[in-house]
């Protein structure tokens, strides 16, 4: 395991076992998550299967795998603050964050203010968990592992992040359709990747991701959980 941030500064060699695994990770994640969602829905029904699929994704792929790959110190490094958000060098990244949040507010703001409090009480923690879990995996792990390879730190995980969204939509498709939704997540992943790469941290993208999820009232997860309750 990589135990310290110092050991991560040079990046993970592509031909190492860890490098090969990181390149294979999106495919492995897609296959196993598809199995979890599909198997869960067949055995437990759509709602419980959907929740089980996300639980597997969050716990195994977004928590256990990063801990094994990076160690505790490396895991913490994915959310470490290295450069102040409002420093002069990070003006472009800060502006990108504001644009992302502004777009989310424009898309979901009107519905958000009308959201009943029971829905929001469920949606907020789910959005925070999802936002931080996804950013640790898709931005933090790759930025920390490939600090000198922008295409591997930004482009490659953004594509994996986008394609992963086909999996939960196999149970509950987005209203706009799976392909347009996945295309929008690719754009979001690229923007978040650029921000995380500039800051060498997924801290601010995780906060933004969680906030956007709250504005969207937890997406499909909140109604599913409320239905089960």
Buried (B, 14 or more C-beta within 10 A) or exposed (E): EBEEBEBBEEBBEEEEEBBEBBEEBBEEBBEBBBEBBBBBBEEEEBBBBBBBBBEBBBEBBBBEBBEEBBBEBBBEBBBBEEEEBEEEEBEEBBEBBEEBBEBBBEBBEEEBEEBEEEBBEBBBBBBBBBBBBBBBBBBBBBBBBBBEBBEBBBBBBBBBBBBBBBBBBBBBEBEEEBEEBBBBBBEBBBBBBBBBBBBBBBBBBBBBBBBBBBBBBBBBBBBBBBEEE
